[in-house]
Amino acid sequence: MERRVVAVVRPPSGGGRRVRVDGRDAGRARRPADVAELLRRAGIDPATMTDAGTVEWRGGGPQSWR
């Protein structure tokens, strides 16, 4: 089964990163744990947050917050 990107983590801006899930705003994350929580609330396994087939990180990966 082919996986598709369902979440986009926007580049760092204003002290955090916007997260969109299925085209809808899921919230702002200030650290990787926040991204995991936003994914969990959207019904996505947080363990997939580093899976490029599920989550697209723009402007750097989970280590980029500035």
CORLINMO-V6070 format. One record per residue. RES is the residue in one letter. OMEGA is omega in radians with two decimals (999 if undefined). NEAR is the number of other C-alpha atoms within 12 Angstrom. D_CENTER is the distance of its C-alpha to the mean C-alpha in Angstrom with 1 decimal. Layout:
RES&OMEGA&NEAR&D_CENTER  RES&OMEGA&NEAR&D_CENTER
//
This chain:
M&3.13&4&21.6  E&3.10&6&19.2  R&3.10&12&15.5  R&3.11&16&13.6  V&3.13&22&10.2  V&-3.14&28&9.1  A&3.09&38&5.5  V&3.07&37&5.2  V&-3.06&44&3.9  R&3.11&31&7.7  P&3.11&26&10.3  P&3.13&25&11.6  S&3.06&19&14.1  G&3.08&13&16.3  G&3.11&14&15.2  G&3.14&23&11.4  R&3.08&33&8.4  R&3.12&32&7.9  V&3.09&36&5.1  R&3.10&28&7.0  V&-3.10&29&7.8  D&3.08&20&11.1  G&-3.14&15&11.9  R&3.12&15&11.9  D&3.11&20&10.6  A&3.13&28&9.0  G&-3.13&25&9.6  R&3.11&29&9.4  A&3.10&30&8.2  R&3.11&27&11.0  R&-3.11&23&10.3  P&3.13&27&8.4  A&3.09&17&10.2  D&3.10&24&8.8  V&3.13&40&5.2  A&-3.14&29&7.4  E&3.11&24&9.6  L&3.08&32&7.7  L&3.13&33&7.0  R&3.13&19&10.6  R&-3.14&15&11.9  A&3.11&22&10.9  G&3.13&17&12.8  I&3.13&23&10.4  D&-3.13&20&11.5  P&3.13&22&9.3  A&-3.13&18&11.3  T&-3.03&24&9.7  M&3.05&31&6.4  T&3.11&24&8.8  D&-3.08&21&10.3  A&3.11&20&10.4  G&-3.12&17&11.9  T&-3.08&25&9.1  V&3.10&32&5.8  E&3.11&28&6.9  W&3.12&30&6.6  R&3.12&22&9.2  G&3.13&19&11.7  G&-3.10&18&11.3  G&-3.07&24&9.4  P&3.13&31&8.5  Q&-3.07&18&12.1  S&-3.12&21&12.1  W&3.12&26&12.3  R&999&17&15.5
//
